[in-house]
Amino acid sequence: DKLQKFQKIRQENFLYLESKLKSLEEYFIFPKHLENSEPSWFGFLLTIKDHEKFKREDILKHLNSEGIDTRLLFGGNIIKQPYFIKNNPKFRIVQNLNNTEKIMNDTFWVGICPLINEEDINKIILSIGSFISQII
């Protein structure tokens, strides 16, 4: 019964956060949805563009110090997971894994679940903005 309401709130939270963080595109790659799709976003995915300006660990510590939880993007580079290392399954790598490495090292989520309201999202926006202003 709550699914459509939850999807709507997630979409609204995503669009609000996206619009307010737009000015920081110099520092982050933002998620994009396919044309004619209506995703029910799990969270708002941020990938740091220039790894030399700041590290993911730095912004995560900052957000955490302000009471904002974050999550890493699941497993990252799967061939570096303990299962692959321990069991050495047969797989091949066709080309380099630069994008996989980038995401594994420079990507994180902030929440947009239905329990988060505009005040919470504004706190995320202000915290990310204050972190960026400290490094530039």
N, C-alpha and C positions, 0 to 999 in steps of 0.2 A: 504493500500500500504506500510505502514511503519512497519507493525507488525513483519515480518521476520528480518528486520534490527534491530529493537529494541530488539528482542529476542537474536539475535547474540551478540549485545553489552552487554546486561545484563549477558549472559553466559561468555563472555570474561572478563568483570569486576569482576564477581564472582571468576573465576579461578585465575585471577591475584591477587586479594586480598587474596584468600585462600593460594596461594603459598607464598606470602610475609609474612603472619601471622603465617605460619606453625611452626615457631620457638617458638611461644607463646602457644603451645598446653598444656603446663603445667598449664596455667591459664584459658584457655577457652575450651569449647566444641564447635566445629564447626559444621555447618550443613553438612549433607551428602545426596547425592541423591541415589536413587535406581539404581541398575545395569540396563543397557539398557534404562535409562530414560534421557531426555534432558530438565531439568526444565528451565523455564523462571523465574529466581529468582526475587522475589519482592524486596529483600534486602539481606544483609549479616547478618545472625543471629548469635549473640555471647551470649553464656551462661557462666557465671563465674563459674569455677570449685570449688574453695575453698573460700567460703563466708567469712572466717576469715581473709584472706590476704587483701581484699578490698571489699568494697560494690559497688553495681551498681551505686548508687548515686554519689560516688566519681569519678568514671571514666566518667560518663555522664557530671558532672560538668567540668571536665578537657577537654573533647572533645568540649563541648559547649564554653568554654573559648577560644578555638582555632578556633572557627567558624565552627565547625563540628556538623551538626544536627544529632540527633538520634531519634528513636521512640521505645516505649515499644511494647512488643508483645501483641497486641490487648487487649482482655479482661482478660487474665490471668485465674485465677480460677473462673469459671463462677458461682459457688455457692456463691461467695462473691460479686457478682454484685448486685447493688441496686434492680434490678427487683426481683431477688431471695429472697433477704432479705425482701423487702416490701410485695411481694405477697405470699411468703412462699409456692411455688408450691410443689406438692408431687413428691419427687425424693428420691432415696436411694443411699447411698455410699457403695459400696461393699467392698473396701479395703481402706487403707490410700491414701491420695492424695499427697504424698511426692514429686513426680515428677512434679505435677501440681504446688505445692507451690514453688519448685525450679525455675521453669520457670517463674512463676509470679514475683518472687523476684529478680532473677539474670539474666534475659535475656533482650537483647535489639537488635535493628537493626541499622546498618549503611547503607547508601544508595549506590546503584549500578546502578541507573537508567541510561538511555542512554545519559543524559546530563552531566554525570560525566565522566571526562577523566582520563588519567593515572596520571597527575599531582595532581588532586583531590584525587585519591585513594592513591597516595604516601603520601599526607598530612594526611590522615586517618591512614595509617600504621605508619608513624613517630610519630603521636600524641599518638596512643595506645602504641607504643614502649617506648616513653618518660614517659608515665604514669607508665608503668610497671617498668621501671628502677628506678623511684622514690620510689617505694614501696619495692623493694628488697634490 
